[in-house]
Structures are given as C-alpha cells and as structure tokens.
Amino acid sequence: VHLVESGGGSVQAGGSLALSCTASGTPDSVSDFKYYYMGWFRRAPGKEREFVAAISWLGVSTFYAESVKGRFAISRDNAKNMVFLQMNSLKAEDTAVYYCNQGSEMFDSKWSAGDNWGQGTQVTVSS
C-alpha cells in the first residue's frame, strides 16, 4: 500500500489545518486498509519522530499524545481508504513534518510505528 499525505502548509498560531492520508495500491492490498490501526507521527527540526495520534480499525477508538489532546482529532473513512488529522489551535511547537503510518500499535504503554510510511507533509506554525 502506498500512503500519500496532503494538506500541510503554513499557518499562524491559533489557526487550523486538516491533513489527509490516502492509501492506494492493488485491490487486494487496499482492501486490507480497514484491518490496520492508522497513525500520525511527526518530526520537528532537530528532534526524533514522535507519536501524534492513532485510530483503531473501525474508528471507534482514538488515541492522542498529551501535547495535542483536545486540539487535534483523528478520523478515518475506510470506504475511501483515507485517514485524517484535524489540527486546531496550532502552536509554534507543532511545526514539523507529519507522517501517516499504517500498522501503528501500542506496546508497553508506548505507541510504535508500523513499517509503512507516507512521504510526509510539512506543517509550519508561525507565532
């Protein structure tokens, strides 16, 4: 499955952005999209990549990093093979490249990434 993010850009602090991630590939591979947890991770300049949010197979359960809880919302549309990240009340510290990830899972109380990544989309928040 090939993951492609979109929706990044530049915004002032307090603003909003909506990211999308679309999965594409062979019919067999894409049909498995709904069986994977999906996640968003980000990497800020000079920092390691970190977990942002994750969503369960049917979208019933969502999970967030403490730093974005209450401001970001993850959702998915399995019929369209897409996952979304609505980002509100953005802060300068949210500036990073945001990556869509297939197969995110929690292990030992920490979210880890699956092997399949998108190419990333830049989000820049100016204060």
C-alpha positions in Angstrom: 0.0 0.0 0.0 1.3 3.4 -0.9 0.4 6.2 1.5 0.3 9.9 0.4 -0.3 12.8 2.8 -1.7 16.1 1.8 -3.0 19.3 3.5 0.2 20.7 5.1 1.1 24.3 4.8 1.8 27.4 6.8 -0.5 29.0 9.4 -0.3 31.4 12.2 -0.5 30.3 15.8 -4.1 29.6 16.8 -5.1 28.6 13.3 -6.2 25.2 11.9 -5.0 22.8 9.3 -6.5 19.5 8.1 -4.2 16.7 6.9 -5.3 13.8 4.8 -3.7 10.5 4.0 -4.8 8.3 1.1 -3.9 4.7 0.7 -3.6 3.3 -2.8 -2.3 0.1 -4.4 -3.5 -3.2 -5.7 -7.1 -4.0 -4.9 -6.0 -6.8 -2.6 -3.6 -4.6 -0.6 -6.0 -1.7 -0.3 -8.8 -3.9 0.8 -6.7 -4.6 3.9 -6.6 -0.9 4.8 -9.5 -1.3 7.2 -7.8 -4.0 9.2 -4.9 -1.8 10.3 -4.7 0.8 13.0 -3.5 4.0 11.4 -1.4 6.7 13.0 0.1 10.1 12.6 3.6 10.8 13.7 5.7 14.0 13.3 9.3 15.0 13.3 10.3 18.5 14.3 13.6 20.0 13.2 16.4 18.5 15.3 14.1 16.1 17.1 13.2 12.5 16.8 10.0 11.4 15.2 7.2 11.3 17.8 3.7 9.8 18.0 0.8 12.2 17.5 -2.4 10.2 17.1 -3.8 6.8 16.2 -7.1 5.3 15.3 -8.5 1.8 15.5 -9.7 -0.3 12.6 -13.3 1.0 12.5 -12.5 4.4 14.0 -14.2 3.6 17.3 -11.1 4.2 19.4 -8.7 7.2 19.1 -5.5 7.9 20.9 -3.5 11.1 21.3 -0.2 12.4 22.5 -0.7 14.6 25.6 0.7 17.5 23.7 -2.1 17.5 21.2 -5.0 16.2 23.2 -8.0 18.4 22.9 -6.6 20.3 19.9 -6.2 17.5 17.3 -8.7 15.0 16.0 -8.0 11.8 14.0 -10.6 10.1 11.9 -10.8 7.7 9.0 -13.0 6.7 6.1 -12.4 3.1 5.2 -14.6 3.3 2.2 -12.2 5.8 0.7 -9.1 4.3 2.2 -8.3 7.6 3.9 -7.3 8.8 7.4 -7.5 12.5 8.5 -5.9 14.7 11.1 -7.8 17.9 12.0 -5.4 20.2 13.8 -6.9 23.2 15.7 -5.4 25.8 18.0 -2.0 25.2 16.4 1.1 26.3 18.2 4.6 27.0 17.0 5.8 23.8 18.6 3.5 21.9 16.3 5.8 22.8 13.4 7.1 19.5 11.9 6.8 17.1 9.1 3.8 15.0 9.6 3.7 11.4 8.5 0.9 8.9 8.0 1.6 5.4 9.3 0.0 2.1 8.7 0.1 -0.5 11.4 0.7 1.8 14.4 0.4 -0.2 17.6 0.8 0.3 21.3 3.4 -1.8 23.1 4.4 -1.4 26.7 2.3 1.8 27.0 4.1 3.4 24.1 3.0 3.9 20.5 5.2 2.4 17.9 5.1 2.7 14.2 4.3 0.1 11.6 6.6 -0.3 8.6 4.6 1.6 6.0 5.0 5.4 5.9 3.9 8.2 3.7 6.4 10.7 2.4 5.4 13.4 4.9 3.8 16.8 4.7 5.3 20.0 6.2 3.3 21.9 8.8 4.7 25.3 9.8 3.1 27.4 12.5 4.3 30.9 13.0 4.0 32.7 16.3 
